[in-house]
Amino acid sequence: MGVYNVHGGHNRIVPGAGYYLDEVTEDRKITAGVIALLQASGHTVYNCTDDAGKTVGSNLANIVAKCNTHSVDLDISIHQNAAKVDPGDGKTKGVEVFVYSTSSKAYSAAERVCAKLAALGFTNRGVKISTGLYVLKHTKSPAMLIEVGFVDDKDDVNLYNKVGVNAICKAIAEGILNSSVVSTPVQTPTPKPASSNPYKTGSTYTLKADALRVRTGVGTRYRTKTYKELSANARKNAYSNGNLKKGTRVTCMATKMIGNDIWMQIPSGWIAARYDGKIYVG
């Protein structure tokens, strides 16, 4: 049986790409699903995701340090791609997998992962060589970085939602192992029904989550505001990328519910107060 490292890229403090989908949210789902499938097939798997690094450099260094603690057959980095916002032209931008060189032991597995994901309907952009990507360069075991579609391409996002995370995880796991696996549903929290909105306009609340994004509008499809776009008070409690720190006090100016999710307007923009069954503002 094999031994593998798997991790999701970026974290909430140094977030990845976002538009129609949020990369950090989705790559964690895929990471969990791939790990579950590999383990169900009898393999040893370590989750090397980092949620503590406060800069891009420290996030990458933490991931590599975790990976290099283990001697494995393959390091697998899960990401999603972004380029230019595309509201939909009838074709997906697709999937691609990066490896360090053509002689890497990860190369054949990367080809299989591309082919498996392309079989779901994504455009196959193929295996790409990169000697500059930190994870590929510094992990001691063969590594590949998977880009599962483009979060800013509506066609990719529609297909991603249509086939579902479970099918994507299965395609990746089968590409890695070069064998069939039994699909195991990804365990994601079931949102609790929000029968009422507990937040009141004019009241002050405290952030329970760290690195909370401030957006230009209601929902994840709106872009994240930069540090300079925040109010003076917000900047005192924000990281350099504009994400607000845990414990920040915010004043509710308005709220809006989208399904079971509750979004709150504060002087700097919109934040998720309750999202995907989790409470971010209390």
C-alpha positions in Angstrom: 0.0 0.0 0.0 1.1 3.6 -0.7 1.8 6.5 1.6 0.6 10.0 0.6 0.6 13.7 1.7 -2.4 15.7 0.6 -3.1 19.4 1.4 -5.4 22.2 0.3 -3.7 25.4 -0.8 -3.7 28.8 0.9 -5.8 29.5 4.0 -8.3 32.1 5.3 -5.5 34.5 6.3 -3.8 34.4 2.9 -6.7 33.3 0.7 -6.5 32.0 -2.8 -8.6 32.8 -5.8 -12.3 33.6 -5.6 -15.2 34.8 -7.7 -18.0 32.4 -8.5 -16.4 29.9 -6.1 -14.0 30.3 -3.1 -10.8 28.4 -3.6 -10.0 27.8 0.0 -13.5 26.5 0.8 -13.5 24.1 -2.2 -9.9 22.9 -2.0 -10.6 21.8 1.6 -13.6 19.8 0.5 -11.6 18.1 -2.3 -8.7 17.5 0.1 -11.0 15.8 2.6 -12.6 13.7 -0.1 -9.4 12.5 -1.7 -8.0 11.6 1.7 -11.1 9.6 2.6 -11.0 7.7 -0.7 -7.2 6.9 -0.4 -7.6 5.7 3.2 -10.7 3.6 2.3 -8.5 1.9 -0.3 -6.0 1.0 2.5 -3.4 3.7 2.0 -1.7 5.8 4.6 -2.5 9.5 4.1 -1.4 12.6 6.0 -3.3 15.9 5.7 -0.6 18.7 5.5 -3.0 21.6 5.0 -1.9 24.8 6.8 -4.4 27.2 8.4 -1.9 29.1 10.6 0.5 30.9 8.2 -0.1 34.6 8.2 1.8 35.3 5.0 2.1 33.6 1.7 5.7 32.6 2.5 4.8 31.2 5.9 1.8 29.3 4.6 4.0 27.6 2.0 6.8 26.9 4.4 4.4 25.4 6.9 2.9 23.1 4.2 6.3 21.9 3.1 7.5 21.4 6.6 4.5 19.1 7.3 5.0 17.3 4.0 8.7 16.7 4.7 8.0 15.1 8.1 6.8 12.1 6.3 8.4 9.8 3.7 5.7 9.3 1.1 5.2 8.1 -2.5 3.6 11.4 -3.6 2.8 14.9 -2.3 -0.6 16.1 -3.6 -1.4 19.8 -3.6 -5.1 20.8 -4.3 -5.9 24.2 -5.8 -8.3 25.9 -8.1 -7.3 28.3 -10.9 -8.2 31.9 -11.9 -7.4 34.1 -14.9 -9.9 36.6 -16.2 -13.6 36.7 -15.2 -15.6 34.8 -17.9 -19.4 34.9 -17.5 -19.7 31.9 -19.8 -18.8 31.2 -23.4 -20.0 27.6 -23.6 -16.6 26.0 -22.9 -14.6 25.4 -19.8 -11.1 26.7 -19.3 -10.3 23.4 -17.7 -7.9 21.5 -15.5 -4.1 21.2 -15.4 -1.5 19.6 -13.1 1.9 20.9 -12.4 5.0 18.8 -11.7 8.7 19.8 -11.2 10.0 18.0 -14.3 9.2 15.4 -16.9 11.4 12.9 -15.0 9.5 13.4 -11.8 7.8 10.2 -10.5 4.7 12.3 -10.2 4.5 12.9 -14.0 2.5 9.8 -14.9 0.1 10.2 -12.1 -0.4 13.8 -13.1 -1.3 12.7 -16.6 -3.8 10.3 -15.3 -5.4 12.9 -13.0 -5.8 15.3 -15.9 -7.4 12.6 -18.0 -9.8 11.5 -15.2 -10.9 15.1 -14.6 -11.3 15.7 -18.3 -13.5 12.7 -18.5 -16.0 14.6 -16.3 -16.2 17.3 -19.0 -13.4 19.7 -18.1 -11.0 20.9 -20.9 -7.7 19.0 -20.4 -5.0 21.6 -20.3 -2.4 18.9 -19.6 0.6 18.4 -17.4 2.7 21.6 -17.0 6.3 21.8 -15.8 7.3 24.4 -13.2 10.5 24.7 -11.3 9.4 27.8 -9.5 6.4 26.6 -7.5 7.5 26.4 -3.9 5.8 23.1 -3.0 7.1 21.3 -6.1 10.6 22.7 -5.5 11.0 22.1 -1.8 9.2 18.8 -0.9 11.5 15.9 -0.6 9.1 13.5 -2.2 7.7 13.7 -5.8 4.9 16.3 -5.9 2.1 17.5 -8.1 -0.1 20.5 -7.9 -3.7 20.1 -9.2 -5.7 23.0 -10.5 -9.3 21.9 -10.4 -11.0 24.3 -12.8 -11.2 28.1 -12.8 -13.2 29.8 -10.1 -13.8 32.9 -12.3 -15.1 30.9 -15.3 -18.9 30.4 -15.2 -18.6 27.3 -17.4 -16.1 25.6 -15.1 -18.1 26.5 -12.0 -21.4 25.2 -13.6 -19.7 21.9 -14.5 -18.0 21.7 -11.0 -21.4 22.1 -9.3 -23.1 19.7 -11.8 -20.7 16.8 -11.4 -20.2 17.4 -7.7 -17.2 17.3 -5.3 -17.5 13.5 -4.8 -17.0 12.8 -8.5 -14.1 15.1 -8.6 -12.5 13.5 -5.6 -13.0 10.1 -7.1 -11.4 11.1 -10.4 -8.3 12.5 -8.6 -8.0 9.4 -6.3 -8.3 7.0 -9.3 -5.7 9.1 -11.2 -3.3 8.9 -8.3 -3.7 5.1 -7.7 -4.3 4.1 -11.4 -7.1 1.9 -10.2 -10.8 2.2 -9.3 -12.0 3.3 -5.9 -15.3 3.1 -4.2 -16.8 6.6 -3.9 -17.3 7.9 -0.4 -19.4 11.0 0.1 -17.5 14.0 1.3 -18.6 14.8 4.9 -19.5 18.5 5.0 -21.5 20.2 7.7 -25.2 20.3 7.3 -26.3 23.9 7.7 -28.7 24.5 10.5 -31.9 26.2 9.5 -31.9 29.9 10.3 -35.4 30.3 11.4 -34.7 33.9 12.5 -32.1 36.5 12.1 -30.5 37.3 15.4 -28.6 40.4 14.2 -30.0 43.8 14.8 -29.2 47.0 12.9 -27.2 49.4 15.0 -25.9 46.7 17.4 -22.2 45.8 17.8 -20.9 42.3 17.4 -17.6 40.4 17.7 -15.9 38.3 15.0 -15.6 34.7 16.1 -13.6 33.7 13.0 -10.1 34.8 12.1 -9.2 36.4 8.7 -12.8 37.2 7.8 -13.1 38.7 4.3 -14.9 42.0 3.7 -16.7 41.9 0.3 -18.1 44.6 -2.0 -21.5 43.0 -2.0 -23.7 40.2 -0.6 -22.3 36.7 -1.3 -19.0 35.0 -2.3 -19.2 36.1 -5.9 -18.4 39.6 -4.9 -14.7 40.5 -4.7 -12.8 40.9 -1.4 -11.9 44.4 -0.5 -8.2 45.4 -0.1 -6.7 46.8 3.1 -6.8 50.3 1.7 -10.5 50.1 0.9 -11.4 49.4 4.6 -12.4 52.1 7.0 -9.8 53.6 9.3 -11.1 51.7 12.3 -11.2 48.4 10.3 -7.6 48.8 9.2 -6.5 48.8 12.9 -8.0 45.3 13.2 -7.1 43.8 9.8 -4.3 41.8 8.2 -2.3 43.4 5.4 -4.6 41.7 2.8 -7.7 43.3 4.3 -9.1 40.3 6.2 -10.4 41.1 9.6 -8.9 39.6 12.8 -10.7 37.4 15.3 -12.1 39.6 18.1 -12.7 42.6 15.9 -15.8 44.6 17.0 -18.2 45.5 14.2 -21.3 47.5 13.9 -24.2 46.0 12.0 -25.6 48.5 9.4 -27.9 46.0 7.6 -28.3 42.2 7.1 -29.4 40.0 4.2 -30.3 36.3 4.2 -29.4 34.0 1.3 -31.0 30.6 2.1 -29.6 29.7 5.6 -26.7 32.1 5.2 -26.7 35.6 6.8 -24.6 38.4 5.5 -23.9 41.6 7.5 -23.1 45.0 6.2 -20.5 46.9 8.3 -19.0 50.3 7.6 -16.3 48.7 5.4 -18.5 46.4 3.3 -20.2 43.0 3.7 -19.1 40.0 5.8 -20.5 36.5 6.3 -22.1 36.4 9.7 -23.4 32.9 9.3 -22.2 30.8 6.4 -22.5 27.1 5.5 -23.7 26.2 9.0 -20.9 28.1 10.8 -21.2 31.2 12.9 -18.6 33.8 12.1 -20.1 36.8 14.0 -21.5 36.6 17.5 
